[in-house]
């Protein structure tokens, strides 16, 4: 049991509760023996006249009946206590594990999510936790309790008659040994089954996310082949896993039930030789019925236990992922951002090479360049979504690697091109920017972000539920809500990533007005493809293939006839482009 807390990922209190659950299961098992003891006593009273003559002792029978009722009450109380100590505690601990996993995922760097698929993380939170929850409530406490109970009963019966006790338990080591010897095989097929389920989850997610493309291009049959193949593969792996596990368990059950025959053969032989009494033989026959029935059930639980170990391994792997750490007591007052010879790579693919720049406080700096030049990556590094491989990023002279990420986020506001909204009210979606904001503060942020007009037209105004990812809103409306969030947060550093890239002129005008409100008096980093929109910023940094090739004001860069001037000229010429016949 010393590894169970690590194996199941239990908290300190959860481990204590687990031990209480095992003890409660042992009490239940022992209380279940009481009715059998009463039955043996009744048989003794009824058989006494046949062996010694006379009539059955009616008073003893009434006493046995009373004891039977008492045993039933004790069993009820023991089982109720077991339920509270196992099922209730298991569900409570499972909730803690889910919350812990979700919190840990939140604190992991984005590099982790580059290596993990969303469906796998969903399986971690839901599927793996559910597997552990089921095993903790239905399997593990009973498993430990049965083993301890069997050892206790075996030792007690050995004092009663060691020969019959050996006959009763002789087949158990062989049966359970077979199950343990096949653990590796069951684990192998179990892992294949888990991987097949992950593949199905991934294919389902991809199919649903791409349903617009599937419908638009008529890919119903072609695109569903991968999903159909994944489902068939999962079916095959499930059959193999169940077949292997079932064969091992069935064989173990057959071996285990040999013990009942041994008890009968040995008992009859000893009775024939006059070495034991009929009462002793009947006692062992009754006890064997009690012992073997739960043990057979217990054998069927071993595959579940081995299958659960796969989930716990995945959970342990998640817990071993390094978190982004730092000082949570940092209080920044200067919001100048310094990039000091920074380099960064996604896995082994270098994307930022030796970039150095100073982004002054209360200024607007634009990051421009061709797609794939490293603009978005550079902005994410400033926000410490990843840690740089070389060099330093400092804010107010403080290395951001020394600042706890959540503390750093207090100084950052974001407006992304791809807005994420939740299936909640408009009010709550804006309030994400500041959870404790008053309604009046939310209204003020919405007005500054030019949201109030379209919000008033919604069926329930600010209390309108806007659907999954704001499906009931237009792109411009969704973007303005994201700006309202940033305004509500009122962070001193603002990162704008292509906030107006895909909007119509009317919405672009409204959002430019909202952005003007957002950027006033802040350190602003803006990513833009439309170079005309950033000509008047304080500084422009031009990136090519992850390297900084130019920096300066718009007028300086155009006059320099470098990469920025070339891109600006091309975009200016493209404004007259039209679709022809």
Secondary structure, 3 states (H helix, E strand, C coil): CCCHHHHHCCCHHHHHHHHHHHHHHHHHHHHHHHHHHHHHHHHHHHHHHHHHCCCCCHHHHHHHHHHHHHHHHHHHHHHHHHHHHHHHHHHHHHHHHHHHHHHHHHHECHHHHHHCCHHHHHHHHHHHHHHHHHHHHHHHHHHHHHHHHHHHHHHHHHHHCHHHHHHHHHHHHHHHHHHHHCHHHHHHHHHHHHHHHHHHHHHHHHHHHCHHHHHHCCCHHHHHHHHHHHHHHHHHHHHHHHHHHHHHHHHHHHHHHHHHHHHHHHHHHHHHCCCCCHHHHHHHHHHHHHHHHHHHHHHHHHHHHHHHHHHHHHHHHHHCCCECCCECCCCCCCCCEEEEEEEEEECCEEEEEEEEEEECCCCEEEEEECCCCCHHHHHHHHCCCCCCCEEEEEECCEEHHHECHHHHHCCEEEECCCCCCCCCEHHHHHHCCCCCCCHHHHHHHHHHCCCHHHHHCCCCHHHCECCHHHCCCCHHHHHHHHHHHHHHHCCCEEEEECCCCCCCHHHHHHHHHHHHHHHCCCEEEEECCCHHHHCCCCEEEEEECCEEEEEECHHHHHHHCCHHHHHHHHHHHHCCCCCCC
